[in-house]
Amino acid sequence: MKQGLQEIIKEKDKSIERLENNLMKAGQREDDLKQMHNNYFPQIQTLINQKAIGSPKEATRKNRKKQELTRKKIRNSRKKVNPHRRRTAGSIKRRESTNRKNL
């Protein structure tokens, strides 16, 4: 009986030790998250402020370029080529010349 109680006490001590370790790890994780928050959000706020301060002309130029690229992509995706269409010498030359321009 005495030995059975000692085993129970040992198991309880191990359990307490394990729970204390888990508690310490959780505290460390919490500190890490706080540190990450303190580092991350000021950086993001700085980036937001920099973008807001940027000149309006520069922003509109960038937006126009983005819009033009998006429109071109949309136009190109809409083009459908008939695989059964006959290719003439003229159409092949035109295609080659446009491919050279794009390079």
C-alpha positions as CSV (number, residue, x, y, z in Angstrom):
1,M,0.0,0.0,0.0
2,K,2.8,2.4,0.9
3,Q,4.5,1.6,-2.4
4,G,1.3,2.2,-4.4
5,L,0.9,5.6,-2.7
6,Q,4.6,6.5,-3.5
7,E,4.0,5.6,-7.2
8,I,0.9,7.8,-7.3
9,I,2.9,10.7,-5.7
10,K,5.7,10.2,-8.3
11,E,3.1,10.3,-11.1
12,K,1.5,13.5,-9.7
13,D,5.0,15.1,-9.3
14,K,5.7,14.3,-13.0
15,S,2.4,15.7,-14.0
16,I,3.0,18.9,-12.0
17,E,6.4,19.2,-13.6
18,R,5.0,18.7,-17.1
19,L,2.3,21.3,-16.5
20,E,4.8,23.8,-15.2
21,N,7.0,23.3,-18.3
22,N,3.9,23.8,-20.5
23,L,3.1,27.0,-18.6
24,M,6.6,28.3,-19.1
25,K,6.5,27.5,-22.8
26,A,3.1,29.3,-23.2
27,G,4.5,32.3,-21.4
28,Q,7.5,32.3,-23.8
29,R,5.2,32.1,-26.8
30,E,3.1,35.0,-25.5
31,D,6.2,37.1,-25.1
32,D,7.4,36.2,-28.6
33,L,4.0,37.2,-30.0
34,K,4.1,40.5,-28.2
35,Q,7.5,41.2,-29.5
36,M,6.4,40.3,-33.0
37,H,3.4,42.6,-32.7
38,N,5.6,45.4,-31.5
39,N,8.0,45.0,-34.4
40,Y,5.5,44.3,-37.2
41,F,2.8,46.9,-36.8
42,P,5.0,50.0,-36.7
43,Q,6.7,48.7,-39.9
44,I,3.3,48.3,-41.6
45,Q,2.2,51.7,-40.4
46,T,5.4,53.3,-41.8
47,L,4.7,51.7,-45.2
48,I,1.2,52.9,-45.2
49,N,2.3,56.4,-44.3
50,Q,4.9,56.4,-47.0
51,K,2.4,55.3,-49.6
52,A,-0.1,58.0,-48.4
53,I,2.6,60.7,-48.6
54,G,3.8,59.8,-52.1
55,S,3.0,62.4,-54.8
56,P,-0.4,62.1,-56.5
57,K,1.2,62.4,-60.0
58,E,3.4,59.5,-59.3
59,A,0.6,57.4,-57.9
60,T,-1.6,58.2,-61.0
61,R,1.2,57.3,-63.4
62,K,1.7,54.0,-61.6
63,N,-2.1,53.3,-61.6
64,R,-2.3,54.1,-65.3
65,K,0.5,51.7,-66.1
66,K,-1.1,49.0,-64.1
67,Q,-4.5,49.7,-65.7
68,E,-2.9,49.5,-69.2
69,L,-1.2,46.2,-68.4
70,T,-4.4,44.8,-67.0
71,R,-6.3,45.9,-70.1
72,K,-3.7,44.3,-72.4
73,K,-3.8,41.1,-70.5
74,I,-7.6,41.0,-70.7
75,R,-7.5,41.8,-74.5
76,N,-5.0,39.1,-75.1
77,S,-6.9,36.5,-73.1
78,R,-10.0,37.3,-75.1
79,K,-8.4,36.7,-78.4
80,K,-9.3,33.3,-79.8
81,V,-7.3,31.7,-82.5
82,N,-8.9,29.2,-84.8
83,P,-6.4,26.3,-85.0
84,H,-7.9,25.3,-88.4
85,R,-7.2,28.7,-90.0
86,R,-4.9,28.7,-93.0
87,R,-1.7,30.7,-92.5
88,T,-0.6,32.6,-95.4
89,A,3.0,33.8,-96.0
90,G,1.9,37.4,-95.2
91,S,0.3,36.5,-91.8
92,I,3.3,34.5,-90.8
93,K,5.6,37.4,-91.6
94,R,3.4,39.8,-89.6
95,R,3.4,37.5,-86.7
96,E,7.2,37.1,-86.8
97,S,7.7,40.9,-87.0
98,T,5.4,41.4,-83.9
99,N,7.2,38.7,-82.0
100,R,10.5,40.5,-82.7
101,K,9.0,43.8,-81.5
102,N,7.8,42.2,-78.2
103,L,11.3,40.8,-77.5
